[in-house]
Amino acid sequence: MSFILYMVAGVVSGVLGGMGMGGGTVLIPVLTLFFGVEQHVAQAANLIAFLPMAAFSLKVHKDKGLIKTEGVWSIVAAALITSVAGGFAAALLPAEALKKLFGAFLVFLAAKGIFNLWQKASL
């Protein structure tokens, strides 16, 4: 039964990720709060789940001609460097600090979303 629940959590986070929300904003809290998964493991699972979603999104965007390759290598290099550095930093942090940082990130995203809605409404 728990396998089915994990699958449902993965599908829901995948759908939300495909809609632009970011699946990790759902998957990580679901894994930690409802399934008791450690923060480090939940974040690693999210990163692994991101890979096929990113590959699929890249193919869809490429097929629609929406990808600009100008300057892509500088972005790739920066992403690789910061991803590796962030991975090492996350591995060194205690789970409680990682939870608090992720919670602060979610609060920031929510505040940004509310601000954007407010800004659009006042136009």
C-alpha positions as CSV (number, residue, x, y, z in Angstrom):
1,M,0.0,0.0,0.0
2,S,2.8,2.5,0.8
3,F,4.3,1.9,-2.7
4,I,1.0,3.2,-4.2
5,L,1.1,6.2,-1.9
6,Y,4.6,7.0,-2.9
7,M,3.6,6.7,-6.6
8,V,0.6,9.1,-6.1
9,A,2.9,11.6,-4.4
10,G,5.4,11.3,-7.3
11,V,2.6,11.7,-9.9
12,V,1.1,14.7,-8.2
13,S,4.5,16.4,-7.8
14,G,5.3,15.6,-11.4
15,V,2.1,17.1,-12.7
16,L,2.7,20.3,-10.6
17,G,6.3,20.3,-11.8
18,G,5.1,20.2,-15.4
19,M,2.8,23.1,-14.7
20,G,5.7,25.2,-13.6
21,M,5.2,25.2,-9.9
22,G,8.1,22.9,-9.2
23,G,7.4,19.3,-8.1
24,G,9.8,19.6,-5.1
25,T,7.6,22.1,-3.4
26,V,5.1,19.3,-3.1
27,L,7.2,16.1,-3.1
28,I,9.7,17.1,-0.3
29,P,7.1,18.2,2.3
30,V,4.9,15.1,1.5
31,L,7.9,12.7,1.9
32,T,9.1,14.3,5.1
33,L,5.7,15.1,6.8
34,F,3.5,12.2,5.7
35,F,6.0,9.4,5.1
36,G,8.7,10.3,7.7
37,V,11.5,10.3,5.2
38,E,14.7,12.1,6.3
39,Q,15.1,15.6,4.8
40,H,18.4,14.6,3.0
41,V,16.8,11.6,1.5
42,A,13.7,13.5,0.4
43,Q,15.7,16.2,-1.3
44,A,17.9,13.5,-3.0
45,A,14.7,11.7,-4.2
46,N,13.4,15.0,-5.6
47,L,16.6,15.6,-7.5
48,I,16.5,12.1,-9.0
49,A,12.8,12.6,-9.9
50,F,13.7,15.9,-11.5
51,L,16.0,14.3,-14.1
52,P,13.3,12.5,-16.3
53,M,11.0,15.5,-16.0
54,A,13.7,17.9,-17.1
55,A,14.6,15.6,-20.0
56,F,11.0,15.4,-21.1
57,S,10.5,19.1,-20.8
58,L,13.7,19.8,-22.8
59,K,12.5,17.5,-25.6
60,V,9.1,19.2,-25.8
61,H,10.6,22.7,-25.8
62,K,13.2,21.6,-28.5
63,D,10.4,20.1,-30.7
64,K,8.5,23.4,-30.5
65,G,11.6,25.4,-31.4
66,L,11.6,27.2,-28.1
67,I,15.2,26.6,-27.1
68,K,17.8,29.3,-27.7
69,T,21.4,27.9,-27.6
70,E,23.2,31.2,-27.6
71,G,25.1,31.5,-24.3
72,V,24.0,28.1,-23.1
73,W,27.4,26.8,-22.1
74,S,28.0,29.6,-19.6
75,I,24.6,28.8,-18.0
76,V,25.4,25.1,-17.9
77,A,28.8,25.7,-16.4
78,A,27.3,27.9,-13.7
79,A,24.5,25.4,-13.0
80,L,27.0,22.5,-12.6
81,I,29.3,24.4,-10.3
82,T,26.5,25.7,-8.0
83,S,24.7,22.3,-8.1
84,V,27.8,20.5,-6.9
85,A,28.6,23.2,-4.3
86,G,25.0,23.1,-3.1
87,G,25.0,19.3,-2.9
88,F,28.1,19.4,-0.7
89,A,26.7,22.1,1.5
90,A,23.4,20.2,1.9
91,A,25.3,17.0,2.8
92,L,27.2,18.9,5.5
93,L,24.2,20.6,7.0
94,P,22.2,18.8,9.8
95,A,18.7,17.7,8.7
96,E,17.0,20.3,11.0
97,A,18.9,23.2,9.4
98,L,18.1,21.8,5.9
99,K,14.4,21.7,6.9
100,K,14.4,25.2,8.1
101,L,16.2,26.5,5.0
102,F,13.7,24.6,2.7
103,G,10.8,26.0,4.8
104,A,12.2,29.5,4.4
105,F,12.5,28.9,0.6
106,L,8.9,27.9,0.4
107,V,7.8,31.0,2.4
108,F,9.8,33.1,0.0
109,L,8.2,31.4,-3.0
110,A,4.7,32.0,-1.5
111,A,5.5,35.7,-0.8
112,K,6.8,36.2,-4.3
113,G,3.7,34.6,-5.8
114,I,1.4,36.8,-3.7
115,F,3.4,39.9,-4.6
116,N,3.2,39.0,-8.3
117,L,-0.5,38.5,-8.1
118,W,-0.9,41.8,-6.2
119,Q,1.2,43.6,-8.8
120,K,-0.8,42.2,-11.7
121,A,-4.1,43.1,-10.0
122,S,-3.0,46.7,-9.6
123,L,-2.2,47.1,-13.3
